[in-house]
Amino acid sequence: MDSVILASEALKLPAWERAQIIDALWRSLDPAEQASIDQAWLAESRDRLQAYRQGKLKAQDGEETLRNIEADLHS
């Protein structure tokens, strides 16, 4: 499949599906660095959880957040 056609079709997908494709493509570029990327995300997740538990970070509904992101992408 031509990359232009592929990109055009991918852009028709919902935001969360496009994000999954982005993640899969990103991982395919340099799998040797994936462990360090995973460690960085783990550290970020721990920091966010700690901030939430300390009342420094407010929780948000996941579906609502994705709808807001998708709306922002379309504006």
C-alpha positions as a printed NumPy array, in Angstrom:
array([[  0.   ,   0.   ,   0.   ],
       [  1.274,   3.446,  -0.927],
       [  2.352,   5.489,   2.116],
       [  0.187,   8.459,   1.068],
       [ -2.907,   6.245,   0.922],
       [ -1.959,   4.592,   4.192],
       [ -1.551,   7.952,   5.92 ],
       [ -4.846,   9.201,   4.493],
       [ -6.675,   6.134,   5.778],
       [ -4.947,   6.295,   9.168],
       [ -6.078,   9.9  ,   9.634],
       [ -9.692,   8.721,   9.396],
       [ -9.267,   6.596,  12.53 ],
       [-10.255,   7.754,  16.021],
       [ -7.509,   9.502,  17.992],
       [ -6.83 ,   6.556,  20.299],
       [ -6.343,   4.187,  17.345],
       [ -3.972,   6.666,  15.679],
       [ -2.052,   6.856,  18.957],
       [ -1.713,   3.068,  18.99 ],
       [ -0.321,   3.135,  15.451],
       [  2.101,   5.903,  16.374],
       [  3.302,   3.884,  19.345],
       [  3.785,   0.749,  17.228],
       [  5.696,   2.656,  14.549],
       [  7.827,   4.457,  17.121],
       [  8.747,   1.164,  18.781],
       [  9.77 ,  -0.272,  15.42 ],
       [ 12.313,   2.481,  14.753],
       [ 14.819,   1.595,  17.455],
       [ 13.854,  -1.391,  19.598],
       [ 17.229,  -1.273,  21.376],
       [ 16.154,   1.92 ,  23.15 ],
       [ 12.752,   0.571,  24.188],
       [ 13.95 ,  -0.486,  27.656],
       [ 15.11 ,   3.043,  28.482],
       [ 11.848,   4.492,  27.148],
       [  9.874,   2.054,  29.29 ],
       [ 11.943,   3.012,  32.351],
       [ 11.313,   6.71 ,  31.701],
       [  7.552,   6.101,  31.477],
       [  7.67 ,   4.029,  34.66 ],
       [  9.405,   6.887,  36.487],
       [  6.866,   9.374,  35.106],
       [  3.984,   7.148,  36.208],
       [  5.405,   6.858,  39.714],
       [  5.897,  10.64 ,  39.921],
       [  2.319,  11.259,  38.819],
       [  0.929,   8.716,  41.276],
       [  2.904,  10.305,  44.108],
       [  1.659,  13.775,  43.106],
       [ -1.923,  12.469,  43.02 ],
       [ -1.612,  10.894,  46.455],
       [ -0.187,  14.137,  47.832],
       [ -3.095,  16.114,  46.39 ],
       [ -0.887,  17.957,  43.898],
       [ -2.504,  16.331,  40.877],
       [ -6.206,  15.896,  40.164],
       [ -7.554,  12.74 ,  38.506],
       [ -9.473,  13.011,  35.246],
       [-11.91 ,  10.644,  33.583],
       [-10.051,   8.784,  30.821],
       [-12.873,   8.753,  28.269],
       [-13.576,  12.446,  28.8  ],
       [ -9.883,  13.241,  28.424],
       [ -9.694,  11.313,  25.137],
       [-12.796,  13.135,  23.846],
       [-11.179,  16.473,  24.731],
       [ -7.956,  15.501,  22.96 ],
       [ -9.859,  14.378,  19.868],
       [-11.862,  17.63 ,  19.855],
       [ -8.628,  19.619,  20.093],
       [ -7.177,  17.663,  17.161],
       [-10.181,  18.554,  15.018],
       [-10.123,  22.273,  15.818]])
